Amino acid sequence: MPFEELLDNISEKFKNASKFFNNANMAISFNGRDLSSEEEKRILDIISEVSDINIVCVLDNDNEIKEVYENAVRKAMSSIEPAAPAVEKQQKSECMFYKGTLRSGQIFEADGSVVVLGDVNPGGKVVAKGSVIVLGSLKGTIFAGVDGNENAFVVALEMSPMQIKIGDIIARSSDAGSVKTSKGRNKVKVLEPKIAYVYDQNIYIEDLEQNALEDISID
């Protein structure tokens, strides 16, 4: 697409995700398109303009990017897990990454949790024993906690799934009675980051805010 159109898309994407990232310190990488130094600078400027993200560095090596992602998730997961034996804790902290778009007919499976660095399109599916985080649009199917773990959860920047299953609880986009909106809390825009989790044998989808996180239990 023309570069100006790309800038508009980036602006809209980061504007919609600004509350999710808040004022985090972030590394950023450019993939899929050769950019000049001036074009990279314009992208960084537009991200700073529409969000409070503090971009601390630009990565240009795939292995370096992967290491940064994995270290960040390990650190985050270890900080919220309860005390446990070292071996058991290491098993729980396993997290896999999928970079790109999961299109119709594609399935990504993992023995632990999953971070999707992209979108899950209608017909795309993620199957994980742990939780699933989609840093993009979720319009496909997610099976989290497939071994019966109803403490697993699903997070997406845009939450419009065809189906979500957590443990043994299933909710479909057409099942108005199965997917519960916030317990007394106000609805917000569709593009706000949201979290889906099991409570009282129902799947609730709420804004990704502190009061919703307080309802989450991590084993």
TORTIPA-498709 format. One record per residue (C-alpha): residue number from 1; x, y, z. Coordinates in Angstrom, 2 decimals, padded with zeros to 5 digits, always signed. Example, Ala and Ser with C-alpha at 12.3 -4.5 7.8 and 13.67 -1.06 7.14 Angstrom:
! residues 2
R   num         u         v         w
R     1   +012.30   -004.50   +007.80
R     2   +013.67   -001.06   +007.14
! end
This chain:
! residues 219
R   num         u         v         w
R     1   +000.00   +000.00   +000.00
R     2   +001.16   +003.63   -000.36
R     3   +003.28   +004.76   +002.58
R     4   +000.82   +007.51   +003.58
R     5   -001.95   +004.90   +003.83
R     6   +000.34   +002.72   +005.92
R     7   +000.94   +005.65   +008.29
R     8   -002.82   +006.14   +008.70
R     9   -003.27   +002.43   +009.53
R    10   -000.42   +002.51   +012.05
R    11   -001.87   +005.62   +013.65
R    12   -005.30   +004.01   +014.02
R    13   -003.85   +000.73   +015.35
R    14   -001.75   +002.35   +018.06
R    15   -004.48   +004.84   +018.96
R    16   -006.90   +001.96   +019.60
R    17   -004.28   +000.12   +021.66
R    18   -003.02   +003.13   +023.63
R    19   -004.79   +002.13   +026.87
R    20   -003.48   -001.43   +026.59
R    21   +000.16   -000.35   +026.32
R    22   -000.30   +002.74   +028.52
R    23   +003.14   +004.38   +029.07
R    24   +005.20   +001.19   +028.74
R    25   +008.84   +001.14   +027.66
R    26   +008.91   -000.76   +024.37
R    27   +011.35   -002.04   +021.79
R    28   +010.05   -001.90   +018.23
R    29   +010.96   -003.70   +015.02
R    30   +010.06   -003.22   +011.36
R    31   +009.23   -006.32   +009.32
R    32   +007.74   -007.09   +005.92
R    33   +008.73   -003.87   +004.16
R    34   +011.98   -002.08   +003.37
R    35   +011.86   +001.37   +004.94
R    36   +014.17   +004.33   +004.60
R    37   +015.49   +006.06   +007.72
R    38   +013.07   +008.91   +007.11
R    39   +010.10   +006.53   +006.83
R    40   +011.10   +004.77   +010.05
R    41   +011.35   +008.13   +011.78
R    42   +007.87   +009.12   +010.59
R    43   +006.43   +005.84   +011.90
R    44   +008.08   +006.35   +015.29
R    45   +006.80   +009.93   +015.39
R    46   +003.21   +008.89   +014.67
R    47   +003.31   +006.18   +017.36
R    48   +004.57   +008.74   +019.89
R    49   +001.90   +011.19   +018.78
R    50   -001.11   +008.89   +019.29
R    51   +000.09   +006.91   +022.33
R    52   +002.16   +007.23   +025.50
R    53   +004.51   +004.38   +024.56
R    54   +008.16   +005.13   +025.28
R    55   +010.16   +003.54   +022.45
R    56   +013.57   +002.77   +023.93
R    57   +015.18   +001.08   +020.93
R    58   +014.62   -000.22   +017.40
R    59   +015.51   -003.87   +016.80
R    60   +016.72   -005.09   +013.42
R    61   +017.63   -008.72   +014.07
R    62   +015.03   -011.52   +014.20
R    63   +016.88   -013.53   +016.86
R    64   +017.32   -010.43   +018.99
R    65   +013.60   -009.63   +018.65
R    66   +012.58   -013.15   +019.65
R    67   +014.85   -013.06   +022.69
R    68   +013.40   -009.73   +023.83
R    69   +009.82   -011.06   +023.46
R    70   +010.56   -014.27   +025.35
R    71   +012.46   -012.57   +028.18
R    72   +009.70   -010.01   +028.64
R    73   +006.97   -012.65   +028.88
R    74   +009.01   -014.86   +031.23
R    75   +009.57   -011.88   +033.52
R    76   +005.88   -010.90   +033.47
R    77   +004.64   -014.44   +034.12
R    78   +007.12   -015.09   +036.93
R    79   +006.05   -011.90   +038.68
R    80   +002.39   -012.96   +038.91
R    81   +002.72   -016.68   +039.59
R    82   +002.48   -017.93   +043.17
R    83   +005.47   -019.50   +044.87
R    84   +006.14   -023.01   +043.55
R    85   +009.02   -025.46   +043.15
R    86   +011.51   -024.31   +040.52
R    87   +010.84   -027.15   +038.07
R    88   +007.08   -026.77   +038.28
R    89   +007.33   -023.00   +037.85
R    90   +009.47   -023.38   +034.74
R    91   +006.84   -025.64   +033.18
R    92   +004.06   -023.16   +033.86
R    93   +006.05   -020.27   +032.42
R    94   +006.47   -021.88   +028.99
R    95   +005.09   -019.54   +026.38
R    96   +005.12   -019.82   +022.61
R    97   +004.97   -017.01   +020.05
R    98   +003.28   -016.84   +016.68
R    99   +004.21   -013.84   +014.55
R   100   +001.85   -013.07   +011.70
R   101   -001.81   -013.58   +010.82
R   102   -003.59   -016.87   +011.43
R   103   -005.85   -017.20   +008.41
R   104   -008.84   -019.45   +007.75
R   105   -007.88   -023.12   +008.08
R   106   -004.65   -022.42   +010.02
R   107   -004.29   -023.87   +013.53
R   108   -001.57   -023.04   +016.06
R   109   -001.24   -025.46   +019.00
R   110   +000.88   -025.10   +022.15
R   111   +001.52   -027.02   +025.37
R   112   +001.68   -023.76   +027.34
R   113   +000.45   -020.21   +026.84
R   114   +000.51   -018.39   +023.49
R   115   +001.20   -014.82   +022.38
R   116   +000.02   -014.07   +018.84
R   117   +001.86   -011.09   +017.37
R   118   -000.82   -010.38   +014.79
R   119   -004.46   -011.19   +014.02
R   120   -006.55   -014.36   +014.21
R   121   -008.89   -014.20   +011.24
R   122   -012.27   -015.97   +010.94
R   123   -011.53   -019.67   +010.48
R   124   -008.12   -019.36   +012.19
R   125   -007.68   -021.22   +015.47
R   126   -005.37   -021.24   +018.51
R   127   -005.35   -024.26   +020.82
R   128   -003.35   -023.91   +024.05
R   129   -003.07   -025.58   +027.44
R   130   -002.47   -022.15   +028.98
R   131   -003.74   -018.66   +028.28
R   132   -003.82   -016.86   +024.91
R   133   -002.90   -013.23   +024.23
R   134   -003.62   -011.77   +020.79
R   135   -001.80   -008.51   +020.05
R   136   -004.20   -007.75   +017.22
R   137   -007.75   -008.62   +016.15
R   138   -009.33   -011.85   +017.39
R   139   -012.05   -012.88   +014.95
R   140   -011.37   -016.62   +014.87
R   141   -011.52   -019.42   +017.45
R   142   -009.57   -019.79   +020.69
R   143   -009.37   -022.92   +022.86
R   144   -007.50   -022.02   +026.07
R   145   -006.91   -024.30   +029.05
R   146   -007.58   -027.36   +026.88
R   147   -006.55   -029.71   +029.70
R   148   -009.49   -028.45   +031.76
R   149   -007.79   -025.39   +033.27
R   150   -010.62   -022.88   +033.74
R   151   -008.17   -020.36   +035.23
R   152   -006.78   -019.75   +031.74
R   153   -007.82   -016.51   +030.05
R   154   -007.85   -014.84   +026.64
R   155   -006.76   -011.25   +025.93
R   156   -007.10   -009.41   +022.61
R   157   -006.72   -005.84   +021.41
R   158   -009.92   -006.36   +019.39
R   159   -012.21   -009.04   +020.79
R   160   -014.70   -010.31   +018.18
R   161   -014.24   -014.11   +018.28
R   162   -016.24   -016.72   +016.42
R   163   -015.82   -018.98   +019.45
R   164   -013.93   -019.05   +022.73
R   165   -013.52   -022.16   +024.86
R   166   -011.79   -021.99   +028.24
R   167   -011.47   -025.30   +030.03
R   168   -014.82   -026.98   +029.41
R   169   -016.81   -023.73   +029.02
R   170   -017.76   -022.70   +025.48
R   171   -019.06   -019.37   +024.19
R   172   -019.87   -018.47   +020.60
R   173   -020.41   -015.03   +019.12
R   174   -024.02   -016.00   +018.34
R   175   -024.71   -017.25   +021.87
R   176   -025.88   -014.08   +023.60
R   177   -026.57   -016.03   +026.77
R   178   -023.14   -017.65   +027.00
R   179   -020.90   -014.61   +026.68
R   180   -021.47   -012.29   +029.59
R   181   -020.54   -008.62   +029.41
R   182   -019.05   -006.97   +032.48
R   183   -020.68   -007.70   +035.82
R   184   -022.30   -004.29   +036.28
R   185   -019.52   -002.40   +034.50
R   186   -020.08   -000.19   +031.48
R   187   -019.57   -001.32   +027.91
R   188   -016.88   +000.41   +025.87
R   189   -015.84   +000.61   +022.25
R   190   -015.29   -002.64   +020.35
R   191   -011.64   -001.87   +019.72
R   192   -010.76   -001.50   +023.40
R   193   -008.48   -004.30   +024.71
R   194   -010.56   -006.97   +026.42
R   195   -010.10   -010.09   +028.52
R   196   -012.22   -013.26   +028.51
R   197   -012.27   -015.55   +031.54
R   198   -014.45   -018.06   +033.36
R   199   -016.54   -017.00   +036.33
R   200   -019.40   -018.99   +037.83
R   201   -019.41   -021.41   +034.85
R   202   -019.80   -018.61   +032.31
R   203   -017.29   -016.86   +030.07
R   204   -017.16   -013.15   +030.77
R   205   -015.64   -010.63   +028.36
R   206   -014.62   -007.36   +029.99
R   207   -012.45   -004.34   +029.45
R   208   -008.81   -005.05   +030.27
R   209   -008.71   -002.97   +033.43
R   210   -007.52   -003.51   +036.98
R   211   -010.97   -004.38   +038.35
R   212   -011.31   -007.17   +035.77
R   213   -007.80   -008.48   +036.47
R   214   -008.68   -008.82   +040.16
R   215   -011.15   -011.57   +039.18
R   216   -008.41   -013.59   +037.45
R   217   -006.85   -016.54   +039.27
R   218   -003.52   -017.96   +038.09
R   219   -002.53   -021.45   +039.23
! end
